[in-house]
Amino acid sequence: MDAHRLVRTGVVAAAGAAAALALAGCGGGPDQRRGDDTAGGRPADGPPPSPAAAPAASPSPSPSVPPATTGAADGSWVGLTGGKPVSVTVKKGHALVLAEAHVCQGTARGTGTVALTLTCDDGYTTRTEGSARTQKGALVVTWTGGIRDTLTRAGTP
């Protein structure tokens, strides 16, 4: 197996796993674990916390227009930029980028040209604002700051 195919397979697998976690939600609450709930100081099988102990849920504002992307940009895209693997996944208005050992997620909006607005948990900012457009079967992402990724649709490994 050549190095390019190995990198592509690894990026596709990582992108798929990260996309599934980011887009579907992940982790379980204390009631879904076995053992002690260290935050609440009670066994996971014990009674639920009293209403006074549970934090109140704050309503999250919903945008007046939900994010939308075109069908052409939706999917998983992989490639190499500067010899390093880059993966972009766009689905139903959500976006996930894996690049330079960073994971960034956020929104994808627009038709034709898709605006990507992402945040990275570790403070990475190189690929947080950009625009993506499909050209000749490739996804070309131009990031604020000048980096340009040209990616191909990820196939099954």
Backbone torsions as a table, in degrees:
resi	resn	phi	psi	omega
1	MET	NA	126.3	-178.4
2	ASP	-74.9	162.3	-174.8
3	ALA	-60.9	-39.5	-178.2
4	HIS	-63.6	-43.1	179.4
5	ARG	-66.8	-38.3	178.3
6	LEU	-63.4	-44.4	177.7
7	VAL	-62.2	-45.7	-178.9
8	ARG	-61.4	-44.4	179.9
9	THR	-62.6	-43.1	178.5
10	GLY	-64.0	-41.3	179.7
11	VAL	-66.8	-41.9	180.0
12	VAL	-63.4	-43.5	179.6
13	ALA	-64.1	-44.7	178.9
14	ALA	-65.4	-40.9	179.9
15	ALA	-63.9	-43.1	179.7
16	GLY	-62.3	-44.4	-180.0
17	ALA	-66.3	-45.2	-179.6
18	ALA	-67.1	-39.3	179.3
19	ALA	-64.2	-42.4	179.6
20	ALA	-61.7	-41.7	179.1
21	LEU	-68.7	-43.7	-175.7
22	ALA	-71.6	-40.1	-174.7
23	LEU	-86.4	-24.3	-178.2
24	ALA	-102.0	-9.6	-176.1
25	GLY	88.6	152.1	-177.7
26	CYS	-146.2	171.1	177.0
27	GLY	77.8	156.8	178.2
28	GLY	-122.0	157.7	177.4
29	GLY	-79.5	177.9	-177.7
30	PRO	-59.6	-31.3	-177.5
31	ASP	-73.9	-11.0	-179.7
32	GLN	-97.9	0.0	179.6
33	ARG	-107.3	159.8	172.1
34	ARG	-98.4	152.0	177.3
35	GLY	100.1	-160.2	-176.2
36	ASP	-84.2	141.8	171.2
37	ASP	-90.2	98.4	-173.5
38	THR	-65.6	-28.2	179.7
39	ALA	-73.0	-37.0	-176.5
40	GLY	-99.1	-12.5	177.9
41	GLY	70.5	24.1	179.5
42	ARG	-131.7	154.4	175.5
43	PRO	-63.6	149.7	-179.7
44	ALA	-62.4	-28.4	-179.1
45	ASP	-85.2	-4.5	-175.6
46	GLY	-77.1	-175.2	-178.1
47	PRO	-68.4	153.0	179.0
48	PRO	-67.6	157.1	-180.0
49	PRO	-65.5	154.4	178.4
50	SER	-68.2	156.4	-178.6
51	PRO	-56.7	-31.4	180.0
52	ALA	-68.8	-29.4	-177.9
53	ALA	-83.2	-23.1	-178.2
54	ALA	-81.1	133.6	178.3
55	PRO	-68.0	143.9	179.2
56	ALA	-74.6	137.5	177.6
57	ALA	-76.8	130.2	178.4
58	SER	-94.3	137.1	-180.0
59	PRO	-67.7	136.5	178.0
60	SER	-98.0	134.4	-179.2
61	PRO	-67.8	140.4	176.9
62	SER	-106.6	138.7	-178.9
63	PRO	-65.5	151.5	-179.6
64	SER	-67.3	-30.6	177.0
65	VAL	-124.8	120.5	-178.9
66	PRO	-65.5	150.5	177.9
67	PRO	-60.9	144.7	179.8
68	ALA	-139.9	145.6	175.0
69	THR	-130.5	160.0	176.7
70	THR	-79.7	156.6	177.7
71	GLY	-62.3	-28.6	-177.5
72	ALA	-65.9	-36.4	-178.7
73	ALA	-85.2	-21.1	-179.4
74	ASP	-63.3	137.9	177.6
75	GLY	130.9	-173.0	178.4
76	SER	-106.9	136.6	-175.8
77	TRP	-130.1	139.3	-178.7
78	VAL	-136.4	157.9	176.0
79	GLY	178.1	-175.0	177.8
80	LEU	-119.3	133.3	173.5
81	THR	-126.5	120.0	-177.0
82	GLY	61.6	30.4	179.7
83	GLY	79.6	2.2	-178.9
84	LYS	-112.5	140.6	-179.2
85	PRO	-68.7	140.5	176.9
86	VAL	-133.6	138.3	177.4
87	SER	-133.2	134.9	176.1
88	VAL	-127.5	128.9	175.4
89	THR	-121.7	128.6	179.4
90	VAL	-124.5	127.6	178.7
91	LYS	-155.3	124.0	173.8
92	LYS	49.0	45.2	176.3
93	GLY	84.6	2.3	177.8
94	HIS	-111.3	150.9	178.6
95	ALA	-136.1	147.3	178.2
96	LEU	-137.5	131.8	178.5
97	VAL	-124.6	133.3	172.6
98	LEU	-117.9	116.1	-179.4
99	ALA	-155.3	138.8	176.0
100	GLU	50.0	42.1	179.3
101	ALA	65.7	22.3	177.7
102	HIS	-116.2	146.8	176.0
103	VAL	-118.8	122.5	-178.6
104	CYS	-128.8	141.4	179.6
105	GLN	-140.7	158.2	-179.2
106	GLY	174.4	-140.6	-173.9
107	THR	-112.9	157.1	174.6
108	ALA	-130.3	120.4	-176.6
109	ARG	-131.4	141.9	172.4
110	GLY	122.3	170.2	174.3
111	THR	-128.0	143.0	-173.7
112	GLY	80.5	-86.9	172.7
113	THR	-96.3	126.7	-176.5
114	VAL	-103.6	124.5	177.7
115	ALA	-85.7	126.7	179.0
116	LEU	-106.6	126.2	176.6
117	THR	-127.9	112.3	-171.5
118	LEU	-127.1	160.4	169.7
119	THR	-129.8	149.6	179.7
120	CYS	-120.4	133.2	-177.3
121	ASP	-61.6	-26.8	-175.1
122	ASP	-96.7	8.7	177.6
123	GLY	88.2	-0.5	177.5
124	TYR	-60.6	132.7	-176.1
125	THR	-125.5	-0.7	-175.5
126	THR	-63.9	-35.5	-178.1
127	ARG	-123.7	61.0	179.1
128	THR	-114.2	-22.8	177.5
129	GLU	-131.6	126.1	179.5
130	GLY	-168.3	177.1	177.0
131	SER	-130.1	141.8	-177.2
132	ALA	-123.5	142.9	178.7
133	ARG	-147.8	139.9	175.6
134	THR	-83.0	135.4	178.5
135	GLN	-141.0	118.4	177.5
136	LYS	51.3	44.0	177.1
137	GLY	82.5	1.5	179.5
138	ALA	-114.4	157.4	172.4
139	LEU	-102.6	120.4	178.9
140	VAL	-107.2	119.2	-179.5
141	VAL	-113.0	122.4	176.2
142	THR	-107.8	118.4	-175.9
143	TRP	-96.1	145.5	173.2
144	THR	-56.8	129.9	-176.5
145	GLY	107.9	-11.6	170.5
146	GLY	107.8	-14.7	179.2
147	ILE	-68.5	139.6	178.9
148	ARG	-129.5	121.6	177.6
149	ASP	-105.0	129.9	173.3
150	THR	-113.6	114.2	-170.0
151	LEU	-120.6	151.3	175.2
152	THR	-109.6	152.2	-179.1
153	ARG	-61.1	132.4	-179.0
154	ALA	-74.0	131.3	175.6
155	GLY	-97.9	177.3	176.3
156	THR	-77.3	137.3	-177.0
157	PRO	-67.6	NA	NA
